[in-house]
Amino acid sequence: MIFKLDSQVDAILEQYSPSLGYFALPPEDATLVISKQNQISQLYQVLEEEYATAATPLFNVVSKLHYSHHTFEEAHHLHPHLAWCWRGEDFMNVASTLLSSCMRGRSDAGATIKAVQKYRLAMHVSWREMNKYR
């Protein structure tokens, strides 16, 4: 049931993909996605409780499930593909590499400021390249 619901959510998200120019979901579809995501979360919680006493716990409700709940709640304002950071963990890998490159000779706050400046520049260049041929 979780996979079926996840597939349905993914189909809606792809139908209104940011690559097609959508930055949010239409209200009706956002409401549907929120409902399906809530069902997924509830089923996952049931699985965690069912397998909690197993020798090897197979399910663990993590903060990402909680974060996805908040991400999907705002789907009518911001497409979830533009909000999540675990799709292949790309953002986390980029953030880790970027912060590591900014640490040498700087305080924590200084490294954060430098990383934000570099990230802002990279996003600006990326945005310009993406919109270059439109």
C-alpha positions in Angstrom: 0.0 0.0 0.0 2.9 2.4 0.8 4.5 1.8 -2.6 1.1 2.2 -4.4 0.5 5.5 -2.6 4.1 6.7 -3.2 3.7 5.9 -6.9 0.5 7.9 -7.1 2.2 10.9 -5.3 5.2 10.6 -7.7 2.9 10.6 -10.7 1.2 13.9 -9.6 4.6 15.5 -8.8 5.9 14.6 -12.2 2.8 15.8 -13.9 3.5 19.3 -12.4 7.2 19.1 -12.4 9.4 22.2 -12.0 11.2 21.1 -15.2 7.8 21.8 -16.9 7.6 25.2 -15.4 5.5 24.5 -12.3 6.7 25.9 -9.0 3.7 24.7 -7.0 0.9 22.2 -7.4 -2.7 23.2 -8.3 -4.9 23.4 -5.1 -6.9 20.2 -5.9 -3.7 18.2 -6.6 -1.9 19.7 -3.6 -4.8 18.6 -1.3 -4.7 15.1 -2.9 -0.9 14.8 -2.4 -1.2 15.9 1.2 -3.8 13.3 1.9 -1.8 10.5 0.3 1.4 11.6 2.1 -0.5 11.5 5.4 -1.7 8.0 4.6 1.9 6.9 3.8 3.1 8.4 7.1 0.4 6.6 9.0 1.1 3.3 7.4 4.8 3.7 8.0 4.1 4.4 11.7 2.0 1.2 11.9 4.9 -0.8 10.4 7.4 0.7 12.9 5.2 -0.2 15.8 4.6 -3.7 14.5 8.3 -4.5 14.0 9.5 -2.5 17.1 10.1 -5.7 19.1 11.8 -7.6 16.2 15.5 -8.6 16.7 16.3 -6.3 13.8 13.9 -3.3 13.6 13.0 -3.1 9.9 11.2 0.3 10.0 12.3 3.5 11.7 10.3 6.7 11.6 12.9 9.2 11.0 12.9 13.0 10.9 12.8 12.9 7.1 9.2 11.5 7.3 8.3 14.4 9.6 10.0 16.8 7.2 8.2 15.4 4.2 4.9 16.0 6.0 5.7 19.7 6.3 7.0 19.8 2.7 3.8 18.4 1.3 1.7 20.6 3.5 3.1 23.5 1.5 2.7 21.9 -1.9 0.2 24.5 -3.0 2.9 27.2 -2.4 6.1 25.4 -3.3 6.5 22.2 -5.3 8.0 19.4 -3.1 10.8 18.8 -5.6 12.1 22.3 -4.9 12.0 21.8 -1.1 13.3 18.3 -0.3 17.0 17.7 0.2 17.2 13.9 0.2 16.4 13.0 -3.4 19.6 11.0 -3.8 21.1 13.1 -1.0 22.5 15.4 -3.6 22.0 18.6 -1.6 23.5 17.1 1.5 26.6 16.0 -0.5 26.9 19.4 -2.0 26.5 21.2 1.3 29.1 18.9 3.0 31.6 19.5 0.2 31.0 23.2 0.1 31.2 23.7 3.9 34.4 21.6 4.0 36.0 23.9 1.4 35.1 27.0 3.5 36.4 25.8 6.9 40.2 26.4 6.5 41.2 29.4 8.5 37.7 30.5 9.4 35.5 30.3 12.4 32.2 28.4 12.2 30.2 31.5 11.5 32.8 32.7 9.0 32.7 29.4 7.2 28.9 29.5 7.1 28.9 33.0 5.6 31.5 32.1 3.0 29.5 28.9 2.1 26.3 30.8 1.6 28.1 33.3 -0.6 29.5 30.5 -2.8 26.2 28.7 -2.9 24.3 31.9 -3.9 26.8 32.5 -6.7 26.5 28.9 -7.9 22.7 29.0 -7.9 22.8 32.3 -9.8 25.1 30.9 -12.5 23.0 27.7 -12.6 19.8 29.7 -13.0 21.2 31.9 -15.7 22.5 28.8 -17.6 19.1 27.1 -17.2 17.2 30.1 -18.6 19.7 31.0 -21.3 17.8 29.2 -24.0 14.3 30.1 -23.0 
